[in-house]
Amino acid sequence: MSSPPASESARWDARLAAAPAPHLLQSWGWGEVQGRAGWRVHRLWVDGPEGRLPVTALESASGVAAVRGLRRLYVPRGPAVDPRDRAGYARVASALLAQAREVGAVRVDVEAPWEAAAVAPTVAWAAAPPTAPRQPLVTSIVDLSGSAEARLARCHPKTRYNIRLAERRGVTVTEEGGPEALARCLAATASRQAISLPGPRHLAAVAAALGPAARPLFAMVEGEVVSAIVVAAFAGEAIYLYGGTTGRFRERMPNYLLHWHAMDWAVRSGCLRYDLWGVPPTDDPGHRWHGLRQFKLGFGGRTVVYAGSRSMLLHPARARALERLEAAARRLRAR
């Protein structure tokens, strides 16, 4: 994708950051990332009484469904309007439906950036049919206010102990591990857990599109990179995007110190919050990711439940066909 004039991308992000509910996934840079990943990016300016609101909508532009003309628009963590703003959301919905008709999309999925408890039932989004969210429905967001000592005091005692243990046992954190080490850590975790994590090409796209707003951090033991994460900052919030570990030196608790340093980087970048990007919705000890939940909640964050995703159907029968094709594709990938 060609680079936009600096003033255009800066104007977009500045207006978004000033909106009631901004999110990284609506930013200009994240649109560039998704464009490199195969989506067609539509950037809409929606007029309103308080100025123009930027809205990013992604169009599925590849795969069997797209080949058959079954396209969708997807709005990730948007629009950035207040969850009680009926008129503001109506203006966005009208613009999205017009864009969907223009490109021949059969549905528009809107995955709002709002907490579930904040959405007014009068907002038209709430009455639309629900659809499966693509982003985490439940997360933990850490308050970064106050001193480092205050932030440490808000952690669970076990988390505080493990942060200090990692420091005593020689774990160090650096930004200089390199893209190969980052990709190696993610690939090791993906293989071990049988999950999908980004490869080198996507990681390079994130670095290129987000620039200094995205930062890889590496935990090292005895000169060896053992864990790595990528965090990104936007509109006062840092988000933990990706992470992986080789599995070596786990007893030295490198991941605790790694995230602690990521929060320190977030504070230096002007952020007030650190989003750990997804936790299991319940405290079920039998859940596959129960240990990950305990790890993330140990940093003392607030559990946030998002409102989810809703769909505006332009062609219901064709939209159902699209769902069937995508479900079949997911089953094939799982096998």
HELIX and SHEET records of a PDB file:
HELIX    1   1 ALA A    6  ALA A   17  1                                  12    
HELIX    2   2 LEU A   24  GLN A   26  5                                   3    
HELIX    3   3 TRP A   28  ARG A   36  1                                   9    
HELIX    4   4 GLY A   63  VAL A   67  1                                   5    
HELIX    5   5 ARG A   86  VAL A  103  1                                  18    
HELIX    6   6 ALA A  116  ALA A  118  5                                   3    
HELIX    7   7 ALA A  124  ALA A  127  1                                   4    
HELIX    8   8 ALA A  148  ALA A  153  1                                   6    
HELIX    9   9 PRO A  157  ARG A  168  1                                  12    
HELIX   10  10 PRO A  179  GLN A  193  1                                  15    
HELIX   11  11 PRO A  200  LEU A  210  1                                  11    
HELIX   12  12 GLY A  211  ALA A  213  5                                   3    
HELIX   13  13 ARG A  250  ARG A  252  5                                   3    
HELIX   14  14 PRO A  254  ARG A  268  1                                  15    
HELIX   15  15 HIS A  290  LEU A  297  1                                   8    
HELIX   16  16 PRO A  316  ALA A  334  1                                  19    
SHEET    1   A 6 TRP A  39  GLY A  48  0                                        
SHEET    2   A 6 GLY A  51  SER A  60 -1                                        
SHEET    3   A 6 ARG A  71  PRO A  76 -1                                        
SHEET    4   A 6 ALA A 105  GLU A 111  1                                        
SHEET    5   A 6 SER A 309  LEU A 313 -1                                        
SHEET    6   A 6 PRO A 130  THR A 131 -1                                        
SHEET    1   B 7 THR A 172  THR A 174  0                                        
SHEET    2   B 7 ALA A 214  VAL A 221 -1                                        
SHEET    3   B 7 GLU A 224  PHE A 234 -1                                        
SHEET    4   B 7 GLU A 237  THR A 245 -1                                        
SHEET    5   B 7 ARG A 273  ASP A 275  1                                        
SHEET    6   B 7 VAL A 138  ASP A 143 -1                                        
SHEET    7   B 7 ARG A 302  VAL A 305 -1                                        
END                                                                             
